[in-house]
Amino acid sequence: MPRTPDGVAPCAITTAAAEAPSATAPSAASATAQIPSRPARRIAIDRQGPILIEGPVEIVLADGTLARSDRFMVAVCMCRRSRAYPWCDTSHRSRERAVAPAEDGRPR
């Protein structure tokens, strides 16, 4: 499987919508039955956040495990910081630490 520039193997993302069979490699089943056309899935890409996909979604991870979500909108982690990977848990957001007050009680 090809790797990204940071050496991480990408995962395959599939939606519940069936893909049309390839014209170069027809199967016996596709020759006898027609697959109904389904609407295309909308995917929103944000450089600073996750990929948003209209669900339901199945994701095949690099190790072969299958992750499935039946939600109407799914946020897929792109930063790989998520503890719930492949789902986004907003770990990509920068956080500011609260400054503790000085020992004498005055703000810094």
C-alpha positions in Angstrom: 0.0 0.0 0.0 1.5 3.4 -0.9 2.5 5.7 2.0 2.1 9.4 2.6 5.1 11.7 2.8 5.1 11.3 6.6 5.3 7.5 6.2 1.7 6.7 7.3 -0.3 4.2 5.2 -3.6 5.9 4.1 -6.9 4.2 4.8 -9.6 3.5 2.1 -12.9 5.3 2.5 -16.0 3.8 1.0 -19.6 5.0 1.3 -22.7 2.9 1.4 -23.4 4.0 -2.2 -22.4 1.2 -4.6 -20.0 2.0 -7.3 -20.8 1.1 -10.9 -19.0 -1.9 -12.3 -15.9 -1.3 -14.4 -16.4 -1.3 -18.1 -13.0 -3.0 -18.6 -13.7 -5.9 -16.2 -17.4 -6.9 -16.3 -18.4 -9.7 -13.9 -21.0 -12.3 -14.6 -23.4 -10.8 -12.1 -23.1 -7.3 -13.7 -23.9 -8.7 -17.1 -27.2 -10.1 -16.0 -28.4 -7.5 -13.4 -28.2 -3.7 -13.5 -27.1 -1.8 -10.4 -29.5 1.0 -9.7 -27.9 4.5 -9.9 -27.5 6.1 -6.5 -26.9 9.8 -5.6 -23.3 10.8 -5.2 -21.9 11.4 -1.7 -20.8 14.9 -0.8 -17.4 15.3 0.9 -16.2 18.6 2.4 -12.4 19.0 2.8 -11.0 21.6 5.3 -7.3 22.0 5.4 -7.4 22.8 9.1 -9.8 20.0 10.1 -11.4 16.7 9.3 -13.0 15.5 6.1 -16.8 15.7 6.4 -18.7 12.9 4.5 -22.4 12.5 4.2 -23.0 9.1 5.8 -23.5 6.3 6.3 -19.7 5.5 5.8 -17.5 2.5 6.0 -13.7 3.0 6.4 -11.2 0.2 5.8 -8.1 1.0 7.8 -4.5 0.2 6.7 -4.5 -2.9 9.0 -7.7 -4.2 7.3 -10.2 -3.5 10.1 -13.5 -2.0 9.2 -15.0 1.1 10.9 -18.6 1.9 10.2 -20.7 4.9 11.0 -24.4 5.3 10.3 -24.6 9.0 11.2 -25.9 11.5 8.6 -22.6 13.4 8.7 -19.2 11.8 9.6 -16.0 13.7 10.5 -13.0 11.6 9.4 -9.7 12.6 11.2 -6.9 13.7 8.9 -4.3 14.8 11.5 -4.1 11.3 13.1 -4.1 12.9 16.6 -7.6 11.6 17.4 -8.0 9.1 20.2 -11.1 7.8 18.4 -9.3 7.4 15.0 -10.5 7.2 12.3 -13.3 9.5 13.7 -12.3 13.1 14.5 -12.4 14.2 18.1 -11.2 17.8 17.4 -7.6 17.1 18.6 -6.5 19.1 15.6 -7.7 22.3 17.2 -5.0 24.4 19.0 -5.8 24.9 22.6 -4.6 27.7 24.9 -3.8 26.8 28.5 -5.5 28.8 31.2 -2.9 30.9 33.1 -2.9 30.2 36.8 -3.2 33.2 39.0 0.0 34.4 40.8 0.5 33.1 44.4 -0.4 36.5 45.8 -3.8 36.3 44.1 -3.2 39.0 41.5 -3.6 38.1 37.8 -0.4 37.8 35.8 
